[in-house]
Amino acid sequence: MQAEPVLVLGLIEACRAVITANTDHLCALDCAIGDGDHGSNMQRGCEAVSAQGTALSNLPLPDAVEKIGMTLVMNIGGAAGPLYGTLLMEIGRELRARDRTDDFAIVLKKAIDAVARRGRSHQGDKTLLDVLYPVQDALARSSTLIDVARHAERSASLTAAMRARRGRASYLGDRSIGHVDPGASSCALLTTAICHYFGENHRA
Amino acid sequence: MTTGNTANVGIVIVSHSPLVARGIADMVRQMVGDCVPLAWSGGNVRGELGTDAGGILQAIETAWSDAGVAVFVDLGGAETNSEMAIEMLGAPRSALVAICNAPLVEGAVIAAAEASGGASLSKVVATAEELSP
């Protein structure tokens, strides 16, 4: 399964751009219920991936995705590194285990389950899982890209009503209620950017 | 720093703060001397508050002992990144590394004291974890 180099480069750039544009916003969300560095951590991860863009785009798709995951682990720092890293590394491994990408919803489900195990979290704990599972659900229903993006944004906003049960925010108890989770927010931003990129550059 | 006796279990300290990690490692070293392989990782890749899987992996390599390595962590991200680092270490060595559910300072000191007497990894971990309610 050879990736289209332009596709990989385009996706990397779309993700980097949306995180860069929202670095301060993500840091502000994290200041409210975490340690205030989620935006800069994500930006550092995206820059590291972007710096390897050309090399990544020449790899077979599963290898490229897995390597992006490892790069995120090594560069994001904080809990988001292993979580996003696990997601991509598992997607890469699952893609390698198949010869078709048309069952991507299944690939994604397995990868999200791996993230849940890594963070020992469940849906409703006020984490990025509260965006990942609904996005997977939408993909499995073959929703349009616009619907998937809308679903991601709505799911992120719904984390405001949740009480954090994992991560730094969980130390705040009820005081975590009323704030959107930074990890859910970055996840929604990335999902939306990826959906828009596919929408503009490829047939859905 | 050379490790005096690789027959003893190694100790790794992981904190979000480089100062905390280094300070505890210093405390352990002063209490048990050179007979326990010891290393620390603190902060993210830039040395700011946070944790770094690559740095933790390096610390495990530094404190490596064929008897195993006990890892002590402070907050959640430190534990998640330590698990990641242990996976990156790969089999079969990953099976010889344990993250202890114990307070960072007391756990590391008591584990090092136990390790310095040549105790097994499971004994070192059990002794440290007795400190947790």
Contacts between the chains, C-beta under 8 A, distances in Angstrom:
chain1	res1	chain2	res2	distance
A	35	B	49	6.5
A	35	B	50	7.9
A	37	B	48	7.3
A	37	B	49	7.4
A	37	B	50	6.7
A	41	B	44	7.2
A	41	B	50	7.1
A	44	B	45	7.3
A	44	B	46	7.6
A	73	B	53	5.0
A	73	B	54	7.7
A	73	B	84	5.8
A	73	B	88	8.0
A	74	B	45	7.3
A	74	B	52	7.6
A	74	B	53	6.5
A	74	B	54	4.6
A	75	B	45	6.0
A	77	B	44	3.0
A	77	B	45	5.5
A	77	B	46	7.7
A	77	B	48	7.9
A	77	B	50	4.1
A	77	B	51	6.4
A	77	B	52	5.1
A	77	B	81	7.9
A	78	B	44	6.5
A	78	B	50	4.7
A	78	B	51	6.6
A	78	B	77	5.0
A	78	B	81	7.8
A	79	B	76	6.0
A	79	B	77	3.8
A	79	B	80	5.1
A	79	B	81	7.4
A	81	B	52	7.8
A	81	B	53	6.3
A	81	B	81	6.6
A	81	B	84	7.5
A	82	B	53	6.3
A	82	B	80	4.7
A	82	B	81	5.6
A	82	B	83	7.2
A	82	B	84	4.2
A	83	B	80	7.2
A	85	B	53	7.8
A	85	B	84	6.9
A	86	B	84	7.6
A	118	B	80	6.4
A	118	B	83	7.0
A	118	B	84	7.7
A	119	B	80	6.5
A	166	B	76	7.0
A	167	B	76	5.5
A	167	B	77	7.5
A	168	B	75	6.9
A	168	B	76	6.9
A	168	B	77	7.8
